[in-house]
Each structure stands twice: as C-alpha cells, then as structure tokens.
C-alpha cells in the first residue's frame, strides 16, 4: 500500500533550514490501523501532508499502491487525492451553508458521478454512521461529534484506499472521542486502511501499530502503545 524509502523534506525558515524529515523509511500494508505520534516539530504533519500528496519530498521515494508519486503531474496528484485518499481534520472543515448531505457529496463534484447517484451514496454513508436523520441539518445544527461524523462520511464518499486523520478528536469530549474511535475501528474491520496522527496515548491505544517520530526520524515502531512503553522503559533501565 505505502512504501517510503530514504525520504527527506526540509523547509527554509528565514536563514535557518529546518529538516522536517530525514531519510525516512516506512512500509504500511493495506488494511492496517496506524497511529503516528511524536512531540511538536517531530515531523508528524509533514509526513501526513506527504502521505496525502499535499506536499512533495525533497528526495527519496513515496509509492502508493506501487505508483511513484514523484512521477505525477499536478492534475494526476489532484485526481489521486480526490479518488484514493480521504482526509479527516481536527476542525472538520465543513461548509457552513451546506447541509450534512451536501457536504458529504462535495468530493463527487469533480467526478463523473451523477447528482442522483451522488445523493444516494451520501445518504447511504450518513445512515451508515448514524446520521440518517440529520441529512438536511447544517453544521451549526450538529454537535461536534456529529460534525466529525459528517467529515468522515465526506472522506469516505469516493471509497478511498487510505483514510488520513489529523488529530481527529482534538476538539471533542471524551465520550464523543470514544464514539469516533469506535467508528474508525468499524471502518478498519471493513477493510479500510486508517492512519491517525495524534499526540494522545488514549487515541494511539486504538491502533494496531504505533509509530513514534522524533526530529524527523522514526525512533519507535511497534504493534501497540503498550509495547512501545515497555520497550522504552527497558531501554532506559539498560542504559
């Protein structure tokens, strides 16, 4: 699914060159639920932007489904983002004047899908995530959890290969956070590849694999946050 080899990315901030990612190597197979963690400035957001084809690396290789991303032009990248990658953001990014149904339908404006078919697909998704009775409601008429569910439905409308979620529960209370993470579990169980960027252990606990970044490099990679905590503790004790 995802193959990253010797990938590097830097930014110029005034007179200072910041190395966001340094010779990163990463493989994520299809239908894996991954959490990416790390302190501020570790490279999480940069990696997420590259995975989502919103940014390009300075060097190295990123292959998505065996296709080299660097070989694509802007139109091909836009098509890939719209058809193969679903984005979920902390701030929902919903259109305030559009209903839940219209928000979910939006990505299909750039496809060959008819309006009737787009509406049907959006309605099916909203019912699937428990918002079948909220299709005509605008974002201001929905709770935070409901808005995030609409955002998830919008991300899924094109049947993407990957669902990328950047701090998806950052603006939600604990009860709603559990509901959203349960929804991610259900999507994963149905075959969806899910990648979540988070700084919270409680969110990472839901993933089957946890990757920790520091200074643009992977410093820990394990099957669970509990395994990584045990490993880190043992490394400290053995120093």
C-alpha positions as CSV (number, residue, x, y, z in Angstrom):
1,X,0.0,0.0,0.0
2,X,2.5,2.6,1.2
3,X,6.3,2.3,0.5
4,X,8.5,5.2,1.6
5,X,12.3,4.9,1.1
6,X,15.0,7.4,2.2
7,X,12.5,10.2,2.2
8,X,13.7,13.7,3.3
9,X,11.9,17.1,3.5
10,X,13.2,20.4,4.7
11,X,11.9,24.0,5.0
12,X,13.7,27.3,4.9
13,X,12.6,29.5,7.8
14,X,14.4,32.8,7.4
15,X,18.1,32.0,7.5
16,X,17.5,28.6,9.1
17,X,17.0,25.3,7.2
18,X,14.7,23.0,9.2
19,X,15.0,19.3,8.4
20,X,11.4,18.1,8.9
21,X,12.0,14.5,7.7
22,X,15.4,12.8,7.4
23,X,16.0,9.6,5.3
24,X,12.7,8.1,6.5
25,X,11.8,4.5,5.6
26,X,8.3,3.2,6.1
27,X,6.0,0.5,4.9
28,X,2.3,0.4,5.7
29,X,0.3,-2.5,4.2
30,X,-3.3,-2.5,3.1
31,X,-5.9,-2.5,5.9
32,X,-3.6,-1.5,8.8
33,X,-4.7,0.8,11.5
34,X,-1.7,3.0,12.3
35,X,-1.2,5.8,14.8
36,X,1.7,8.3,14.2
37,X,2.9,10.1,17.3
38,X,5.7,12.4,18.3
39,X,6.3,15.8,20.0
40,X,5.7,19.1,18.3
41,X,8.2,19.6,15.5
42,X,8.9,15.9,15.1
43,X,7.7,15.8,11.5
44,X,4.2,14.3,12.0
45,X,2.3,17.0,10.0
46,X,5.0,17.0,7.2
47,X,4.7,13.2,6.9
48,X,0.9,13.4,6.9
49,X,1.0,16.0,4.1
50,X,3.3,13.9,2.0
51,X,1.2,10.8,2.5
52,X,-1.8,12.8,1.5
53,X,0.0,14.1,-1.6
54,X,-0.4,17.7,-0.4
55,X,3.4,18.2,-0.4
56,X,6.3,16.6,-2.1
57,X,9.6,15.4,-0.5
58,X,12.9,16.9,-1.4
59,X,14.4,13.5,-2.1
60,X,13.6,9.8,-1.7
61,X,10.7,7.7,-2.9
62,X,7.0,7.5,-2.0
63,X,5.0,4.8,-3.7
64,X,1.2,4.5,-3.2
65,X,-0.2,1.2,-4.5
66,X,3.1,0.7,-6.4
67,X,2.8,4.1,-8.1
68,X,5.7,6.5,-7.7
69,X,4.1,9.8,-6.5
70,X,7.0,12.0,-7.7
71,X,6.3,11.0,-11.3
72,X,2.9,12.5,-11.2
73,X,2.0,16.0,-12.5
74,X,-0.4,18.4,-10.7
75,X,-3.5,17.1,-12.4
76,X,-2.7,13.5,-11.6
77,X,-2.0,14.3,-8.0
78,X,-5.3,16.2,-7.7
79,X,-7.1,13.1,-9.1
80,X,-5.2,10.8,-6.7
81,X,-6.1,12.9,-3.7
82,X,-9.8,13.0,-4.7
83,X,-10.1,9.3,-5.5
84,X,-7.7,7.4,-3.4
85,X,-7.2,9.5,-0.2
86,X,-9.8,10.5,2.4
87,X,-8.9,13.4,4.8
88,X,-10.3,14.0,8.2
89,X,-9.3,17.1,10.1
90,X,-9.5,18.3,13.7
91,X,-11.5,21.4,12.7
92,X,-13.9,19.3,10.5
93,X,-13.6,21.8,7.5
94,X,-17.3,21.6,6.7
95,X,-19.1,24.2,4.5
96,X,-21.3,26.2,6.9
97,X,-24.0,27.0,4.4
98,X,-24.4,23.4,3.2
99,X,-26.3,20.6,4.7
100,X,-24.7,17.4,6.0
101,X,-25.8,15.7,2.8
102,X,-24.4,18.4,0.6
103,X,-21.1,18.4,2.5
104,X,-20.7,14.7,2.0
105,X,-21.5,15.0,-1.7
106,X,-18.9,17.7,-2.3
107,X,-15.9,15.5,-3.4
108,X,-18.1,13.9,-6.1
109,X,-18.5,17.3,-7.9
110,X,-15.2,16.5,-9.6
111,X,-16.2,13.0,-10.7
112,X,-18.4,11.6,-13.4
113,X,-21.0,10.6,-10.8
114,X,-24.5,11.9,-11.5
115,X,-26.1,14.2,-8.9
116,X,-28.8,11.5,-8.2
117,X,-26.1,8.8,-7.6
118,X,-24.0,11.2,-5.5
119,X,-27.0,11.9,-3.3
120,X,-27.8,8.2,-2.9
121,X,-24.2,7.4,-2.0
122,X,-24.1,10.3,0.5
123,X,-27.4,9.2,2.1
124,X,-26.1,5.6,2.5
125,X,-22.9,6.8,4.2
126,X,-24.8,9.1,6.6
127,X,-27.2,6.3,7.6
128,X,-24.2,4.0,8.0
129,X,-22.5,6.3,10.5
130,X,-25.7,7.0,12.4
131,X,-26.8,10.4,10.9
132,X,-29.6,9.3,8.7
133,X,-31.9,11.7,10.5
134,X,-29.6,14.6,10.2
135,X,-29.0,14.8,6.4
136,X,-30.7,18.2,6.0
137,X,-29.0,19.8,9.1
138,X,-26.3,22.4,8.6
139,X,-23.0,22.1,10.7
140,X,-24.2,24.7,13.2
141,X,-27.2,22.5,13.9
142,X,-25.0,19.5,14.7
143,X,-22.8,18.6,17.7
144,X,-19.1,18.3,17.5
145,X,-19.2,14.6,17.2
146,X,-21.9,14.7,14.6
147,X,-19.9,17.2,12.5
148,X,-16.9,14.9,12.7
149,X,-19.0,12.0,11.5
150,X,-20.1,14.1,8.6
151,X,-16.4,14.9,7.8
152,X,-15.6,11.1,8.0
153,X,-18.5,10.3,5.6
154,X,-17.2,13.0,3.2
155,X,-13.8,11.5,3.4
156,X,-15.2,8.0,2.5
157,X,-17.5,9.1,-0.3
158,X,-15.0,8.2,-3.1
159,X,-14.1,4.8,-1.5
160,X,-10.5,5.9,-0.8
161,X,-7.6,3.5,-0.4
162,X,-6.4,5.4,2.7
163,X,-8.2,7.4,5.4
164,X,-5.8,10.0,6.9
165,X,-7.0,11.6,10.1
166,X,-5.0,14.5,11.6
167,X,-5.9,14.9,15.4
168,X,-9.5,13.9,14.5
169,X,-10.7,14.0,18.2
170,X,-8.8,17.1,19.3
171,X,-12.0,19.2,19.6
172,X,-14.2,16.5,21.1
173,X,-15.1,15.5,24.6
174,X,-14.1,12.1,26.0
175,X,-17.5,10.4,25.3
176,X,-17.6,11.6,21.7
177,X,-13.9,10.7,21.2
178,X,-14.7,7.1,22.1
179,X,-17.6,7.1,19.6
180,X,-15.4,8.4,16.8
181,X,-12.6,6.0,17.5
182,X,-15.1,3.1,17.6
183,X,-16.2,4.3,14.1
184,X,-12.6,4.1,12.9
185,X,-12.4,0.6,14.3
186,X,-15.5,-0.4,12.4
187,X,-14.1,1.1,9.2
188,X,-10.8,-0.8,9.7
189,X,-12.7,-4.0,10.3
190,X,-14.4,-3.5,7.0
191,X,-11.1,-3.3,5.2
192,X,-10.2,0.4,5.4
193,X,-6.6,1.5,5.8
194,X,-6.6,4.1,8.6
195,X,-3.7,6.4,9.6
196,X,-4.2,8.7,12.5
197,X,-1.8,11.5,13.7
198,X,-2.2,12.1,17.4
199,X,-0.3,13.2,20.5
200,X,-2.7,11.3,22.8
201,X,-1.8,7.8,24.2
202,X,-5.6,7.2,24.6
203,X,-6.1,7.6,20.8
204,X,-3.0,5.6,19.9
205,X,-4.2,2.7,22.1
206,X,-6.9,2.0,19.4
207,X,-4.3,1.4,16.7
208,X,-2.8,-2.0,15.9
209,X,0.5,-0.3,15.1
210,X,2.1,2.8,16.6
211,X,5.0,4.8,15.0
212,X,6.8,7.5,17.0
213,X,8.7,10.3,15.3
214,X,11.4,12.5,16.7
215,X,13.5,15.1,14.8
216,X,12.2,13.8,11.5
217,X,13.0,10.2,12.0
218,X,11.2,7.1,13.2
219,X,12.5,6.3,16.7
220,X,10.0,3.6,17.7
221,X,7.7,1.3,15.7
222,X,5.6,-1.3,17.4
223,X,2.4,-3.2,17.5
224,X,0.8,-1.2,20.3
225,X,1.5,1.8,22.5
226,X,1.8,-0.5,25.5
227,X,4.5,-2.5,23.7
228,X,6.4,0.7,23.0
229,X,6.1,2.0,26.5
230,X,7.5,-1.3,27.8
231,X,10.3,-1.3,25.3
232,X,11.3,2.3,26.1
233,X,11.3,1.5,29.8
234,X,13.5,-1.4,29.3
235,X,15.9,0.6,27.2
236,X,16.1,3.3,29.9
237,X,16.8,0.6,32.6
238,X,19.5,-0.9,30.4
239,X,21.4,2.3,29.9
